Amino acid sequence: MMAIIIEGTAWGWVFDSLKWLCAAIDWKWVVSTFVAVVIVVWQVNKQFKANRDLQKDTIRDGFHLEIYKDISVLIDVVVEAHISASNNMMMALSGIEEVVVSQSEQPATSFNNLRVQDFSDFDKKLSKAVSSLVSKLEGNEIIHKNLNIFRYALNSAHHDLFEAKTSLYQKNEKLAAIRPLAEDYINACQDIGSYIHDLQIALQNILLGRLFPKNTVPGREPLDPKFKVVVLEPQAHVEALKNYFLYETAWGKANYKTEARVRAELGIPPLEN
């Protein structure tokens, strides 16, 4: 009955046309063409994503290279300044030892009275160079979650440098007593040099590693294990370093006392060590 109704109406003509069209279509060609189009679209999309990722990598590598260059410039300044200041102090220490040996009676004096040539200029250059580098690192901590460990290390050594210099200039001591103060300054210079070396290694690995994927710069290995080696990983080692610099060094203890005093004045609970 339904077929008779369809055949006697316009719908019957539509139905007949559809049957003819279905019979005329080459379905194998349609399916193969559809599959081919899907494959082409997938390949184009895949290539687009690959090109986009490559572009991102290129931009990131360029950004890393620029950061490396900027920080390396400041590192070079610190290296030159710390070598000059350390060598100058070693020369002064050598002179002090000669006087100590030659004089049985040593009048009390200050390091400033010895008029060590250009020492103040060398020290100012070193302090300025370290401060500039620390500031640069602080502004680029986004490149690695643990980069701030180098800021702690350099601030700690810089604090020791300042304390040693202050003791040298303010205390009136016999020459034999001035000698260990000069040695403290030299040791602080050496700590700065060691931490800078660690920083150079870390920056090469994290900023240039993608450019040289088969190579990794090994970390510093001091003969005496008491000397700290600053690294970015493993995390447990980094946490131990942070605890050392923040709570065991003179710089860390001074900061902790200052913050505790400010918190007490503001009525804020003290920090947990």
C-alpha positions as CSV (number, residue, x, y, z in Angstrom):
1,M,0.0,0.0,0.0
2,M,2.9,2.3,0.9
3,A,4.7,1.6,-2.3
4,I,1.5,2.4,-4.3
5,I,1.1,5.7,-2.5
6,I,4.8,6.6,-3.2
7,E,4.6,5.7,-6.8
8,G,1.6,7.9,-7.4
9,T,3.1,11.0,-5.9
10,A,6.1,13.3,-6.3
11,W,7.8,11.4,-3.6
12,G,7.8,8.4,-5.8
13,W,9.8,10.3,-8.3
14,V,12.3,11.4,-5.6
15,F,12.6,7.8,-4.4
16,D,13.2,6.5,-7.9
17,S,15.9,9.2,-8.5
18,L,17.7,8.2,-5.3
19,K,17.7,4.6,-6.3
20,W,19.1,5.5,-9.6
21,L,21.7,7.8,-8.0
22,C,22.8,5.1,-5.5
23,A,23.2,2.6,-8.3
24,A,25.2,5.1,-10.4
25,I,27.7,6.1,-7.7
26,D,31.0,4.3,-7.6
27,W,31.2,3.8,-3.9
28,K,34.7,2.4,-4.0
29,W,35.9,5.6,-5.5
30,V,34.0,7.7,-2.9
31,V,35.4,5.7,0.0
32,S,39.0,5.7,-1.4
33,T,38.7,9.5,-2.1
34,F,37.4,10.2,1.4
35,V,40.2,8.1,3.0
36,A,42.8,9.9,0.8
37,V,41.5,13.3,1.8
38,V,41.5,12.3,5.5
39,I,45.1,11.1,5.2
40,V,46.2,14.3,3.4
41,V,44.5,16.5,6.1
42,W,46.2,14.4,8.8
43,Q,49.6,14.7,7.2
44,V,49.2,18.5,6.7
45,N,48.1,18.9,10.3
46,K,51.0,16.8,11.5
47,Q,53.5,18.8,9.5
48,F,52.0,22.0,10.7
49,K,52.4,20.9,14.3
50,A,55.9,19.7,13.6
51,N,56.8,23.1,12.1
52,R,55.2,24.9,15.0
53,D,57.1,22.9,17.5
54,L,60.3,23.4,15.6
55,Q,59.7,27.1,15.6
56,K,59.1,27.1,19.3
57,D,62.3,25.1,19.9
58,T,64.2,27.6,17.7
59,I,62.8,30.5,19.6
60,R,63.5,28.9,23.0
61,D,67.1,27.9,22.0
62,G,67.7,31.5,20.8
63,F,66.4,32.8,24.1
64,H,68.6,30.4,26.1
65,L,71.6,31.4,24.1
66,E,70.9,35.1,24.8
67,I,70.6,34.5,28.5
68,Y,73.8,32.5,28.5
69,K,75.7,35.3,26.7
70,D,74.3,37.9,29.1
71,I,75.2,36.0,32.2
72,S,78.6,34.9,30.9
73,V,79.5,38.6,30.4
74,L,78.9,39.2,34.1
75,I,80.6,36.0,35.1
76,D,83.8,37.1,33.2
77,V,83.7,40.4,35.2
78,V,83.5,38.5,38.5
79,V,86.2,36.1,37.5
80,E,88.6,38.9,36.6
81,A,87.7,40.9,39.7
82,H,88.0,38.0,42.2
83,I,91.4,37.0,40.8
84,S,92.7,40.5,41.0
85,A,91.4,41.0,44.6
86,S,92.7,37.6,45.7
87,N,96.1,38.1,44.2
88,N,96.4,41.5,45.7
89,M,95.6,40.2,49.1
90,M,98.1,37.4,48.7
91,M,100.8,39.9,47.9
92,A,99.8,41.9,51.0
93,L,99.8,38.7,53.1
94,S,103.3,37.9,51.8
95,G,104.5,41.4,52.8
96,I,102.9,40.9,56.3
97,E,104.7,37.6,56.8
98,E,108.0,39.2,55.9
99,V,107.5,41.9,58.4
100,V,106.4,39.4,61.1
101,V,109.6,37.4,60.6
102,S,111.9,40.5,60.6
103,Q,110.4,42.2,63.6
104,S,110.4,40.7,67.1
105,E,108.4,43.6,68.5
106,Q,105.3,44.3,66.4
107,P,103.3,47.4,67.2
108,A,99.6,47.2,66.9
109,T,98.3,48.6,63.6
110,S,95.5,48.2,61.1
111,F,95.4,46.8,57.6
112,N,94.6,50.3,56.3
113,N,97.9,51.6,57.8
114,L,99.8,49.1,55.7
115,R,98.5,51.0,52.6
116,V,98.1,47.9,50.4
117,Q,98.3,49.2,46.9
118,D,94.9,49.4,45.1
119,F,93.3,46.9,47.4
120,S,90.2,49.0,48.0
121,D,89.6,49.4,44.3
122,F,89.9,45.7,43.6
123,D,87.5,45.0,46.5
124,K,85.0,47.5,45.2
125,K,85.1,46.0,41.7
126,L,84.6,42.5,43.1
127,S,81.7,43.5,45.3
128,K,80.0,45.4,42.4
129,A,80.6,42.5,40.0
130,V,79.1,39.9,42.4
131,S,76.1,42.1,43.2
132,S,75.4,42.6,39.4
133,L,75.6,38.9,38.8
134,V,73.3,38.0,41.7
135,S,70.8,40.5,40.4
136,K,70.9,39.0,36.9
137,L,70.4,35.5,38.2
138,E,67.4,36.6,40.3
139,G,65.9,38.1,37.2
140,N,66.3,34.8,35.2
141,E,65.3,32.2,37.8
142,I,62.5,31.1,35.4
143,I,65.1,29.0,33.4
144,H,65.4,26.5,36.3
145,K,63.5,26.0,39.5
146,N,66.7,25.6,41.6
147,L,68.8,28.5,40.1
148,N,68.3,30.5,43.3
149,I,70.8,28.2,45.0
150,F,73.6,30.1,43.2
151,R,72.2,33.3,44.5
152,Y,72.4,31.9,48.1
153,A,75.9,30.7,47.5
154,L,77.3,33.9,46.1
155,N,75.5,36.0,48.7
156,S,77.0,33.9,51.4
157,A,80.6,34.2,50.1
158,H,80.1,37.9,49.4
159,H,79.0,38.3,53.1
160,D,82.1,36.6,54.3
161,L,84.2,38.8,52.0
162,F,82.6,41.9,53.5
163,E,83.1,40.7,57.1
164,A,86.8,39.9,56.4
165,K,87.4,43.3,54.8
166,T,85.6,45.1,57.7
167,S,87.7,43.3,60.3
168,L,90.9,44.1,58.4
169,Y,90.2,47.8,58.2
170,Q,88.6,48.4,61.6
171,K,90.8,46.3,64.0
172,N,94.1,47.4,65.3
173,E,96.1,44.3,65.7
174,K,99.7,43.1,65.6
175,L,100.7,42.0,62.2
176,A,100.6,38.3,63.2
177,A,96.9,38.7,64.1
178,I,96.2,40.6,60.9
179,R,97.4,37.6,58.9
180,P,94.4,35.3,59.6
181,L,92.0,38.1,58.8
182,A,93.7,38.4,55.4
183,E,93.4,34.7,54.9
184,D,89.7,34.9,55.6
185,Y,89.4,37.4,52.8
186,I,91.4,35.1,50.4
187,N,89.2,32.1,51.4
188,A,86.0,34.1,50.6
189,C,87.5,35.0,47.2
190,Q,88.2,31.4,46.6
191,D,84.7,30.4,47.5
192,I,83.4,33.0,45.0
193,G,85.6,31.5,42.3
194,S,84.4,28.0,43.1
195,Y,80.7,28.9,43.0
196,I,81.3,30.8,39.8
197,H,82.8,27.6,38.3
198,D,79.8,25.6,39.4
199,L,77.5,28.2,37.9
200,Q,79.3,28.1,34.5
201,I,78.9,24.3,34.4
202,A,75.2,24.5,35.3
203,L,74.5,27.2,32.7
204,Q,76.2,25.2,30.0
205,N,74.2,22.1,30.8
206,I,70.7,23.8,31.1
207,L,71.0,26.5,28.5
208,L,73.3,24.9,25.8
209,G,72.4,21.2,26.4
210,R,69.8,21.1,23.6
211,L,72.4,22.4,21.2
212,F,74.9,19.7,22.2
213,P,72.6,16.8,23.3
214,K,75.4,14.2,23.4
215,N,77.6,16.2,25.8
216,T,77.3,17.1,29.5
217,V,79.8,19.1,31.5
218,P,80.8,17.2,34.6
219,G,80.6,18.9,38.0
220,R,83.5,20.0,40.1
221,E,85.0,17.4,42.4
222,P,87.1,19.1,45.2
223,L,89.7,16.9,46.9
224,D,88.4,18.1,50.3
225,P,84.8,17.1,50.7
226,K,84.2,19.9,53.2
227,F,84.1,22.4,50.3
228,K,80.6,22.8,48.9
229,V,79.8,22.1,45.3
230,V,76.7,23.9,44.1
231,V,74.5,22.0,41.7
232,L,71.0,22.1,40.3
233,E,70.2,18.4,40.9
234,P,69.5,15.9,42.4
235,Q,66.8,17.7,44.5
236,A,67.9,16.2,47.8
237,H,71.4,17.6,47.3
238,V,69.9,21.0,46.4
239,E,67.8,21.0,49.5
240,A,70.8,20.2,51.7
241,L,72.7,23.1,50.1
242,K,69.8,25.5,50.7
243,N,69.6,24.4,54.3
244,Y,73.4,25.0,54.7
245,F,73.4,28.5,53.1
246,L,70.2,29.7,54.7
247,Y,70.8,28.4,58.3
248,E,74.5,27.5,58.8
249,T,76.5,30.3,57.1
250,A,77.1,33.7,58.6
251,W,75.0,35.3,55.9
252,G,72.1,32.9,56.5
253,K,72.2,33.4,60.2
254,A,72.3,37.2,59.9
255,N,69.3,37.1,57.5
256,Y,67.4,34.8,59.8
257,K,68.0,37.1,62.8
258,T,66.9,40.2,60.8
259,E,63.7,38.5,59.6
260,A,63.0,37.2,63.1
261,R,63.3,40.7,64.5
262,V,61.1,42.2,61.9
263,R,58.5,39.5,62.4
264,A,58.5,40.1,66.1
265,E,58.0,43.8,65.6
266,L,55.1,43.2,63.3
267,G,53.6,40.5,65.5
268,I,54.1,37.8,62.9
269,P,54.8,34.2,64.1
270,P,58.5,33.3,63.8
271,L,59.8,31.2,60.9
272,E,60.3,27.5,61.5
273,N,63.9,26.5,61.0
